[in-house]
Amino acid sequence: MTLIESFYPVLKPWLFKLDAERAHTFTVKMMIIAHRLGMLKSVVSGTPQSRDVMGLTFPNVLGLAAGMDKSASAVEAWGSLGFGSVEVGTLTPRPQPGNPKPRLFRLPEHEALINRMGFNNPGIQSAVKKLENRRTKAVVGVNIGKNFDTPNEDAVKDYLICLKAAYRVADYIAVNISSPNTKGLRDLQAEGAVRELIAALKNEQAALKKEHGKTVPLLVKIAPDLNDMQIEALARVFNEQHIDGVIATNTTIDRTAVAGHRLEKEAGGLSGAPVRERSNLVLQAFRMLLKEQIPIIGVGGIVHGTDAKEKMKAGASLVQVYSGLVYRGPALVREVLESVI
Ligand SMILES: Cc1cc2nc3c(=O)[nH]c(=O)nc-3n(C[C@H](O)[C@H](O)[C@H](O)COP(=O)(O)O)c2cc1C
């Protein structure tokens, strides 16, 4: 066990006494310092397992899910910690403050979080600037969305602005149409809306490919709260529009798994262990329906190494974590990498 791994269990009780968002900000700052001091170096030594997916070489299967590094301020540190990929964002065309605080809650009894952050972010240009000089072996994905005050009729424009801005610095682009915290965003998952959006983005991707001489894969991130008909409709569009990959899933608005908890009624998306089962079912359903060449990144409820293994079994080519990292710390990185070899 490395120093940083053994440090987290000591730090965690203190962090959990802080407000969840403050603890998050503090931890990321600490990580950046630890990285600069060279303390993050050896967490995953001895477990190299690179994967070629979507024309990219991922140093390993584990990625940091979107939302942890919304401003792309710590990609090197995440890479040093052992992540094979880091998905920054969600980023919107203009900076925005997000929802009023408090907007992030822990449910330790369930190894879960509820968040209604609302795409607090410094704007796509700021993130692009940070990524220009990145020095990390990790694959960097840029997750894009629309501003909260952009009506859905104009959503395509927002996504196009972000795609054009990020194309040069991104290894892949994730199109987020599944956050529950931006009013109406999930309506973009309706068949007509998603077809229009992806057609426009794929068209722009082809133009940008010519301009920049590189292909940046385009993935769509979907919600776990989709019924069978919605899943079939989305898969139809993804196949027909030749989407490069799917990320399954975002947080859930369903509270069944945490019924009776004092924070059950907090608005927002639930993540961590309670979303795992539903997330895996959605992943499995998409794997059955999508063309074989369209890979799926599995995310939702990975708290132990075995959860990651389960996702790979359900059809994921790669996996990501967010909430599990809050509960388990850097030990989860090693555990996942060791269990999916
Ligand atoms: C505090 C918080 C903020 C998040 N922000 C974003 C975001 O900006 N964009 C996004 O696509 N997903 C976001 N997510 C969703 C995660 O990327 C992930 O899909 C979800 O939490 C399920 O994974 P987990 O169970 O490992 O946390 C966020 C999750 C949390 C907990």
The ligand as an ORCA input file, in Angstrom:
! r2SCAN-3c Opt
* xyz 0 1
  C     -21.063     15.680     -7.422
  C     -21.256     15.057     -8.768
  C     -21.168     15.845     -9.896
  C     -21.343     15.298    -11.152
  N     -21.226     16.097    -12.252
  C     -21.355     15.551    -13.497
  C     -21.193     16.360    -14.648
  O     -20.911     17.554    -14.572
  N     -21.351     15.770    -15.862
  C     -21.641     14.439    -16.000
  O     -21.755     13.949    -17.130
  N     -21.786     13.654    -14.914
  C     -21.645     14.176    -13.683
  N     -21.793     13.376    -12.578
  C     -22.149     11.942    -12.760
  C     -20.928     11.025    -12.706
  O     -20.037     11.308    -13.746
  C     -21.365      9.545    -12.800
  O     -21.956      9.333    -14.060
  C     -22.361      9.153    -11.718
  O     -22.042      9.763    -10.493
  C     -22.414      7.644    -11.506
  O     -21.140      7.143    -11.135
  P     -20.724      6.839     -9.603
  O     -21.797      5.969     -9.033
  O     -19.380      6.176     -9.715
  O     -20.659      8.162     -8.919
  C     -21.620     13.910    -11.297
  C     -21.696     13.117    -10.146
  C     -21.519     13.661     -8.900
  C     -21.618     12.786     -7.684
*
